Amino acid sequence: MNQGKKKHGCLTMLLIILALVIGLILVLLGIRAVRMKKNNKVPEGGINESMYVEINGTKQWINIYGEKKDNPVLLYLHGGPGSAVSPFIIPVTRKWADVYTVVTWDQRACGKSWLPDQDSTPITFDLMMQDGKEMTEYLRKYLNTDKITLLGHSWGSYLGANLVQKYPEYYDCFIGVGQLVDWQENEKRFEEAAKKWVGTDSEGKALLEQLSTDHNRAKSALLSKYGYADMDDKVDYNAAHAMLYNPYYSLGDWKRFFSNDGKRSRDFFESEEFQHFSLLGSSTYEIPFYNINGEKDYMVNAELAQEYFDTVEAPRKKLWLMEDTRHGLLITKTEMFSEILHEIAAAERQ
């Protein structure tokens, strides 16, 4: 009798716990739905559209967001290659959306633009340049604008600088963030700097030796060990919430995002094709040239970027060096970065 009562009591308790868990899940899903709906709202007089565009033989995803349709259009080129930012970038780009109509583009082979059939196509200099040209042409027509502001971070600055040099008629200005100048020279500068950090540290010396055999892993370890890793400044907003309440990602999108091993982008990064983007000896621009770099950026060497900037010939140029800031400046100093973009937007409207 007592044993039966105990079993009944346990069953009742389990049912109560199950009901509470289900209730909590439903509440969380409800909160998520509300937040997603808010993030997917179209600003009054503005635009919020997501779509796949046929670019250079494959479908590529973009989001267009702005508070006023007549604002200048800014195309954001993410880094990597292959490091799509669409999962977590909404809180960042919307800080710019009062002065720009911001286009977030997942480049081929990554993010929402990755499709298994792309893995048979090697990424090359010509392929990425054509992708950039076609995306620009599409946006000019779709958004009925003659020129576009091009902003590129890291690898995106490499691609972007090449695009504005080759097709200056399509762009009103270029904004390079964590400006990459020449990858081979960049890595030479990194090794020189790392030797100074290491000094007599035996662990550091071991990592230096590994640069010749396992370069990317050793470089990452050195940056982390001596305080120069991209995220040492810490993301200054809730990136987890940005991903959780992202209205552009379905469960299928998340599954595809995490199933992409990034091999195609890594192959490109490690190939000779990547070096074709080098800007050494090519510093004449027909449009305004702006740079925003982190003072402590050694992933992409800030000193090399400064030296290149000094050689740049452009109708107008300016460089901002963000103090005590590393390579992740765009997501670790979002307010300061936004203020700089607003300054650029104001300058370009004069």
C-alpha positions in Angstrom: 0.0 0.0 0.0 2.7 2.5 1.0 4.8 1.4 -1.9 1.9 2.1 -4.3 1.5 5.5 -2.8 5.2 6.2 -3.2 5.1 5.2 -6.9 2.0 7.4 -7.4 3.7 10.3 -5.6 6.9 9.9 -7.8 4.8 9.7 -10.9 2.9 12.9 -9.9 6.2 14.7 -9.2 7.6 13.6 -12.6 4.5 14.9 -14.3 4.7 18.2 -12.5 8.4 18.6 -13.4 7.6 17.7 -17.0 4.8 20.2 -17.1 7.1 22.9 -15.7 9.8 22.1 -18.3 7.3 22.1 -21.1 5.9 25.4 -19.8 9.4 26.9 -19.6 10.2 25.8 -23.1 6.9 27.4 -24.4 7.7 30.6 -22.6 11.2 30.7 -24.0 9.9 29.9 -27.5 7.3 32.7 -27.1 10.0 35.2 -26.0 12.2 34.1 -29.0 9.3 34.6 -31.4 8.5 38.1 -30.1 12.2 39.1 -30.3 12.6 37.6 -33.7 9.4 39.4 -34.9 10.9 42.7 -33.5 14.2 42.1 -35.3 12.3 41.4 -38.5 10.3 44.5 -38.4 10.5 46.9 -41.3 11.4 50.5 -40.1 8.8 53.1 -41.1 10.1 54.6 -44.3 12.9 52.1 -44.4 13.7 48.6 -45.7 14.3 45.1 -44.3 14.6 42.5 -47.0 16.4 39.2 -47.2 16.9 37.2 -50.4 19.0 34.9 -52.5 20.5 36.5 -55.5 21.9 34.7 -58.5 25.6 35.8 -58.6 28.2 34.4 -60.9 26.5 31.0 -61.3 25.3 30.4 -57.7 22.8 31.7 -55.2 24.2 34.0 -52.6 22.3 35.5 -49.6 22.0 39.1 -48.6 20.0 41.2 -46.1 19.2 44.8 -46.8 18.3 46.9 -43.8 18.0 50.7 -43.4 15.9 53.2 -41.6 15.5 55.5 -44.7 15.4 54.2 -48.2 17.1 57.3 -49.6 20.2 56.8 -47.4 23.5 55.8 -49.1 23.9 52.1 -49.7 26.7 50.4 -47.8 27.9 46.9 -48.9 29.6 45.1 -46.0 32.3 42.6 -47.0 33.0 40.2 -44.1 36.4 38.7 -43.3 37.8 35.2 -43.5 37.7 34.2 -46.2 34.6 32.2 -45.2 33.8 33.9 -41.9 30.2 34.9 -42.5 28.8 37.3 -39.8 25.1 37.0 -40.6 24.4 34.9 -37.5 25.4 37.5 -35.0 25.9 40.9 -36.7 22.4 42.5 -36.4 23.2 44.5 -33.2 26.3 45.9 -34.9 25.1 46.9 -38.4 21.9 48.4 -37.1 23.9 51.0 -35.3 24.8 52.3 -38.8 21.3 51.9 -40.3 20.2 55.5 -39.5 22.8 56.9 -42.0 23.3 53.9 -44.4 21.1 51.2 -46.0 23.3 48.3 -44.9 23.7 45.2 -47.1 25.0 42.2 -45.3 26.3 39.6 -47.8 27.3 36.1 -47.0 30.0 35.4 -49.7 30.1 32.2 -51.6 30.9 29.0 -49.7 29.9 30.3 -46.2 27.0 31.3 -44.0 23.6 31.1 -45.7 25.3 31.2 -49.1 27.0 27.9 -48.6 25.5 25.0 -50.7 27.1 21.6 -51.2 27.3 22.0 -55.0 29.7 25.0 -54.5 32.4 22.6 -53.2 33.2 21.5 -56.7 34.2 25.1 -57.7 37.7 26.3 -56.6 37.7 29.8 -55.3 40.1 32.1 -57.2 41.0 35.7 -57.5 38.9 36.1 -60.7 35.9 34.3 -59.2 35.7 36.5 -56.1 36.3 39.7 -58.1 33.4 38.7 -60.4 31.2 37.9 -57.5 31.9 41.3 -56.0 31.3 43.1 -59.4 28.0 41.2 -60.0 26.7 41.8 -56.4 27.5 45.5 -56.8 25.7 45.7 -60.1 22.7 43.9 -58.7 22.4 46.3 -55.7 22.8 49.4 -57.9 19.9 48.2 -60.0 17.7 46.8 -57.3 18.1 49.8 -54.9 18.2 52.3 -57.8 21.5 53.9 -56.8 24.4 55.0 -58.9 27.2 54.4 -56.4 27.8 52.3 -53.3 29.9 52.7 -50.2 32.1 49.6 -49.8 33.2 48.5 -46.3 35.5 45.5 -45.9 36.9 44.0 -42.8 40.1 41.9 -42.8 39.9 39.7 -45.9 36.9 41.9 -46.9 39.3 44.9 -47.0 41.6 42.9 -49.3 38.7 42.1 -51.7 37.2 45.6 -51.3 40.3 47.5 -52.1 40.8 45.5 -55.3 37.2 46.1 -56.3 37.2 49.8 -55.9 40.5 50.1 -57.8 39.2 48.1 -60.7 35.6 49.5 -60.8 35.8 53.0 -59.3 32.7 54.1 -61.2 30.6 51.8 -59.0 31.6 53.2 -55.6 31.5 56.5 -53.8 34.1 55.6 -51.1 36.0 52.7 -49.6 36.3 51.9 -45.9 38.9 49.4 -45.0 38.7 47.9 -41.5 41.7 45.9 -40.2 43.2 46.7 -43.6 45.1 43.8 -45.1 47.8 44.9 -47.5 49.9 41.8 -48.4 49.5 38.5 -46.7 53.1 37.3 -47.1 54.5 40.6 -45.8 51.9 40.5 -43.0 53.1 37.2 -41.8 56.7 38.4 -41.8 55.8 41.3 -39.7 53.9 39.0 -37.3 56.9 36.8 -36.8 59.1 39.8 -36.1 56.6 41.1 -33.5 56.1 37.7 -31.9 59.9 37.3 -31.4 59.9 40.4 -29.3 56.9 39.2 -27.2 58.5 35.8 -26.6 61.9 37.0 -25.5 63.3 34.1 -23.4 60.0 32.4 -22.8 60.6 28.7 -23.7 56.9 28.0 -24.4 56.8 31.0 -26.8 60.0 29.9 -28.5 58.4 26.4 -29.1 55.4 28.1 -30.7 57.7 30.3 -32.9 59.4 27.1 -34.2 56.0 25.7 -35.1 55.2 28.7 -37.4 57.0 27.0 -40.2 55.1 23.7 -39.9 51.7 24.6 -38.4 51.5 28.3 -39.0 47.9 29.1 -38.4 47.6 27.2 -35.2 50.9 28.5 -33.9 50.0 32.1 -34.8 46.7 31.8 -33.0 48.4 30.4 -29.9 50.9 33.2 -29.9 48.3 35.8 -30.2 46.3 34.3 -27.3 49.3 33.8 -25.1 50.6 37.4 -25.3 47.2 39.2 -25.3 46.6 40.0 -29.0 43.9 37.6 -29.9 40.9 39.0 -31.9 38.5 38.6 -29.0 40.8 39.7 -26.1 38.8 43.0 -26.2 35.6 41.0 -25.6 32.4 41.4 -27.7 30.6 44.4 -26.2 27.0 43.1 -26.9 25.2 39.8 -26.3 26.2 37.8 -29.3 24.3 34.7 -28.0 21.1 36.7 -27.9 21.8 38.1 -31.4 22.0 34.5 -32.7 19.0 33.2 -30.7 16.7 36.0 -31.9 18.0 36.1 -35.4 14.9 36.3 -37.7 16.9 35.3 -40.8 18.0 31.8 -39.6 15.7 28.8 -39.6 16.6 25.5 -38.0 17.6 24.3 -41.4 19.8 27.3 -41.9 21.6 26.6 -38.6 22.1 23.0 -39.5 23.6 23.9 -42.8 25.7 26.6 -41.2 27.3 24.2 -38.7 27.7 21.4 -41.2 30.0 23.5 -43.4 33.6 22.5 -42.7 35.0 25.6 -44.4 37.4 23.5 -46.5 36.7 25.4 -49.8 37.5 28.8 -48.1 40.6 27.4 -46.4 41.9 26.0 -49.7 41.5 29.4 -51.2 43.3 31.1 -48.3 46.2 28.7 -48.5 46.5 28.9 -52.3 48.6 31.3 -54.5 45.3 32.8 -55.6 45.0 34.6 -52.3 48.3 36.4 -52.8 46.9 37.9 -56.1 45.0 40.4 -53.9 48.2 42.0 -52.7 48.0 45.8 -52.6 51.8 46.4 -52.6 52.7 48.8 -55.4 49.0 49.6 -56.0 47.9 52.6 -53.9 46.1 55.0 -56.3 42.4 55.4 -55.7 39.9 57.4 -57.7 37.5 57.6 -54.7 37.9 58.6 -51.0 39.9 56.0 -49.0 39.2 55.5 -45.3 40.9 53.1 -42.9 39.8 52.0 -39.4 42.4 49.9 -37.6 43.2 48.6 -34.2 46.4 49.8 -32.5 47.1 46.3 -31.2 46.1 44.4 -34.3 48.7 41.8 -35.2 46.4 39.4 -36.9 46.4 41.9 -39.7 49.4 44.1 -39.0 48.4 47.7 -38.1 51.9 49.1 -38.8 51.9 47.7 -42.3 48.4 49.1 -42.9 49.7 52.5 -41.7 52.7 52.4 -44.0 50.4 51.5 -47.0 48.0 54.3 -46.0 50.8 56.8 -46.1 51.4 55.9 -49.8 47.8 56.1 -50.8 46.8 58.7 -53.3 43.1 59.5 -53.2 40.8 62.5 -53.5 40.4 62.3 -49.8 41.8 59.9 -47.2 41.7 59.5 -43.4 42.9 56.8 -41.0 41.5 56.1 -37.5 43.7 54.1 -35.2 41.6 52.8 -32.3 43.7 52.7 -29.1 44.3 49.5 -27.2 42.2 47.6 -29.8 42.8 44.3 -31.6 41.5 42.7 -34.8 37.9 42.3 -33.6 37.3 46.0 -33.4 34.1 45.9 -35.4 32.3 43.8 -32.8 34.3 44.7 -29.6 34.1 48.5 -29.9 30.7 48.9 -31.6 29.8 52.4 -30.3 33.2 53.9 -31.2 33.1 52.1 -34.6 29.6 53.4 -35.3 30.7 57.0 -34.4 33.5 56.8 -37.0 31.1 55.5 -39.7 28.7 58.4 -38.9 31.6 60.8 -39.3 32.5 59.3 -42.7 28.8 59.4 -43.8 28.6 63.1 -42.8 31.9 63.9 -44.7 30.7 62.1 -47.8 27.4 64.1 -47.8 29.2 67.5 -47.8 
